[in-house]
Each structure stands twice: as structure tokens, then as C-alpha cells.
């Protein structure tokens, strides 16, 4: 017997209620706090790192912010942010 799967059952299931906190929310909040108009180069690199870590945990919003932020960074800065994110993730395993 075959089962028909309704694709509507697989839409975005990210919790929307403010009281439900996902693990990546802290990483996303850190990134957002660092990437304002007056952010330094180091702040932007760190924001990219936190967005990357949140994205690794499934945050779609972090992926969007990281993409937008990438337009403000050069290749060397992005590489540094990725390296720092990797080091952080490895140190937490």
C-alpha cells in the first residue's frame, strides 16, 4: 500500500512564537548585534562567524543576513570568519 505525502506537511516548521527559542537564536542575536552601521571590520567578521554558526544549525534568517553581510566584506575577511566559525564549532564537539 502506498502513502501519499502532502507537501504542505513539510513546509517551514521553524517555530514562530517568541517563547520558543532555538539553539541558533543566540548565534543569530550575536551576529545582529555586531553588524550595525558603525561596526568595525572585526565586528563584521565576527558577525559573519555567528551567522555561519546559526546557519549550520538551520537558521534561514542567519543565511540571509550572512549573504547580505558578505557584500560588505572582502574575500580575506570572509575566509577569516569561516575559519573562526570552524574553530568554534570544532572546539564545541
N, C-alpha and C positions, 0 to 999 in steps of 0.2 A: 504494500500500500504506500503510495507516495504522499508526501506532505507538501502543501502549497505554502510558501513562505510569503507573508505580506511584507513588502519592503518598508512600509510605514513603521513596522515594529523595530526597524534598525536605524531610524533617524537619530539625529544628535541626542544623546542621552546625558549630556553634561548637566549637572544639577544647576538650576537657576535660582533657587532660594538662597538668600544671603546667609541663612544659618547653616547651610550645608557647605562645609569647607573641604576642598580637595587638597591633597598634599602639595600640588603645584601652585596653589594660590599664594603662598608665601614667597616663592621664587618670582612669580609674576609681579607681586606688590613691590618687591625689592627692585626689579627692573624698572618699573614705572616711576619709582621714587628717585631714580638716578638719571633719567634721560630728559629732564626738563630743558628749557631754553638756555639756561645758564650752566649747563652741565660741562664739565671739563672732559678732556679726551679720556682720562682714566675712568670717569663716571660712565661715559658711553660704552667703553669696553666692558666694564662690569655689568652694565645694564644688558648688553648683548649676551654675556655669560648667563645671567639669571634667566633671561628669556629662553635661551637654549635649553637650560635645565628644566624649565617649566614645560617647554615643547616636548622634551623627551618623555615627560610624564603625561603627555596627551593634551596639553592646553592649546587649543586652536587660537585663542586670543594671543597667547605668547608668540605663536608663529607669525601672526600678522604684525605684531609690534617689532619682532626681530627683523622681519623683512623691511619694514619702514625704516628702522634704525640703521640697517645696512647701507642705506643711501647716504648716511652721514659719516660713515667710516670708510677708510681705505682698506685694501687687501691685507696689509700687515696688521692693522688693528683687529680685523675680523679673525685673522689667524690666531692672534694673541687671545682673543675672547674664547675661541673654540678650544684652544689649548688649556686655558684656565677652567673652562667648563668640564673638560675631560678629566683634568687633575682632581677637581672637586668630586666628580662622580666616582672616580676610582677610589678616592680616599674614604668614601662612604660605603663601600662594598663590604 
